[in-house]
Amino acid sequence: MTSEVQADASPEHFPEHLPEAPETLLAAWLPANDDPVRPLMTLSTLTASGYPDARTVLLSEYDDSGFYFHTDSRSRKVADVTRDPRVALTLVWPGRQLTVQGEAHRSSMDERGWAYEHRSRYLQQLAWLNTPDFAELPLAERLTRWADFDAEHPALTPPDTWDGFLVRPVRLTFWQGRPDTASRRTEYRRPTPSTPWTRHHLPG
Ligand SMILES: Cc1cc2nc3c(=O)[nH]c(=O)nc-3n(C[C@H](O)[C@H](O)[C@H](O)COP(=O)(O)O)c2cc1C
């Protein structure tokens, strides 16, 4: 379903003849990995209690294997995906949405290092200071400690808690709304991340 407000009047985001694999569409929909403006995605995980959990993370980068996000190894999301790697990702733009089902597994050490280097200085520092103890401090103390840390550490390397995951997709659903006809989805599916894709259209 769409509304006039959400529908994107820009040209069709799908080629007439859909490629057999989704990589071309992903390249058209997602910014290049060296674009400093990173897309936001909702990462949904399965918790031990059975409730789903969801939160916003940055899409650090993507490649033919899947979608990478980075986080703190002590976080709830890491506990969730360590217990059950099945996740969903949702990315949304005006008039467009991409939803992903897949499996999240820890990315390589090299990849995690690359991602840290490409984070802004603010986010590199956040990876060091975003702790439960820091969060308990009053604002004045948080400002002082942040500024002191910044002054004392002109160059930063990743803390031990810097963590990264690759989501290898088994389902990719591209949704496009239009003001002049019905919204529609194009879906790619495969039973496992190492089997070929099938593709079909769905109503929006
Ligand atoms: C715009 C935005 C971007 C965020 N990006 C990240 C991110 O890339 N990695 C991350 O761990 N948390 C990120 N967060 C914080 C998460 O949404 C979340 O609050 C935090 O990671 C704790 O999640 P958890 O307790 O469910 O593990 C972001 C939050 C916002 C609002």
The ligand as an SDF file (V2000), in Angstrom:
LIG
                    3D

 31 33  0  0  0  0  0  0  0  0999 V2000
   20.5190    6.8350   13.3370 C   0  0  0  0  0  0  0  0  0  0  0  0
   21.0680    5.7310   14.2260 C   0  0  0  0  0  0  0  0  0  0  0  0
   22.1480    4.9790   13.7820 C   0  0  0  0  0  0  0  0  0  0  0  0
   22.6550    3.9710   14.6040 C   0  0  0  0  0  0  0  0  0  0  0  0
   23.6800    3.1960   14.1340 N   0  0  0  0  0  0  0  0  0  0  0  0
   24.1510    2.1810   14.8980 C   0  0  0  0  0  0  0  0  0  0  0  0
   25.1490    1.2910   14.4070 C   0  0  0  0  0  0  0  0  0  0  0  0
   25.6250    1.3710   13.2550 O   0  0  0  0  0  0  0  0  0  0  0  0
   25.5960    0.3040   15.2390 N   0  0  0  0  0  0  0  0  0  0  0  0
   25.0890    0.1490   16.5020 C   0  0  0  0  0  0  0  0  0  0  0  0
   25.5370   -0.7600   17.1990 O   0  0  0  0  0  0  0  0  0  0  0  0
   24.1320    0.9590   16.9900 N   0  0  0  0  0  0  0  0  0  0  0  0
   23.6430    1.9560   16.2220 C   0  0  0  0  0  0  0  0  0  0  0  0
   22.6470    2.7730   16.6980 N   0  0  0  0  0  0  0  0  0  0  0  0
   22.1330    2.5200   18.0510 C   0  0  0  0  0  0  0  0  0  0  0  0
   21.1550    1.3100   17.9970 C   0  0  0  0  0  0  0  0  0  0  0  0
   19.9310    1.7140   17.3790 O   0  0  0  0  0  0  0  0  0  0  0  0
   20.8690    0.6980   19.3780 C   0  0  0  0  0  0  0  0  0  0  0  0
   20.2800    1.6500   20.2260 O   0  0  0  0  0  0  0  0  0  0  0  0
   22.1220    0.1520   20.0580 C   0  0  0  0  0  0  0  0  0  0  0  0
   22.9930   -0.4500   19.1280 O   0  0  0  0  0  0  0  0  0  0  0  0
   21.7480   -0.8650   21.1240 C   0  0  0  0  0  0  0  0  0  0  0  0
   20.9960   -1.8950   20.5080 O   0  0  0  0  0  0  0  0  0  0  0  0
   20.7110   -3.3330   21.1950 P   0  0  0  0  0  0  0  0  0  0  0  0
   20.6250   -3.1260   22.6820 O   0  0  0  0  0  0  0  0  0  0  0  0
   19.3930   -3.7490   20.6150 O   0  0  0  0  0  0  0  0  0  0  0  0
   21.8270   -4.2390   20.8100 O   0  0  0  0  0  0  0  0  0  0  0  0
   22.0870    3.7420   15.8930 C   0  0  0  0  0  0  0  0  0  0  0  0
   21.0100    4.5030   16.3080 C   0  0  0  0  0  0  0  0  0  0  0  0
   20.4960    5.4750   15.4830 C   0  0  0  0  0  0  0  0  0  0  0  0
   19.2910    6.2630   15.9630 C   0  0  0  0  0  0  0  0  0  0  0  0
  1  2  1  0
  2  3  1  0
  2 30  2  0
  3  4  2  0
  4  5  1  0
  4 28  1  0
  5  6  2  0
  6  7  1  0
  6 13  1  0
  7  8  2  0
  7  9  1  0
  9 10  1  0
 10 11  2  0
 10 12  1  0
 12 13  2  0
 13 14  1  0
 14 15  1  0
 14 28  1  0
 15 16  1  0
 16 17  1  0
 16 18  1  0
 18 19  1  0
 18 20  1  0
 20 21  1  0
 20 22  1  0
 22 23  1  0
 23 24  1  0
 24 25  2  0
 24 26  1  0
 24 27  1  0
 28 29  2  0
 29 30  1  0
 30 31  1  0
M  END
$$$$
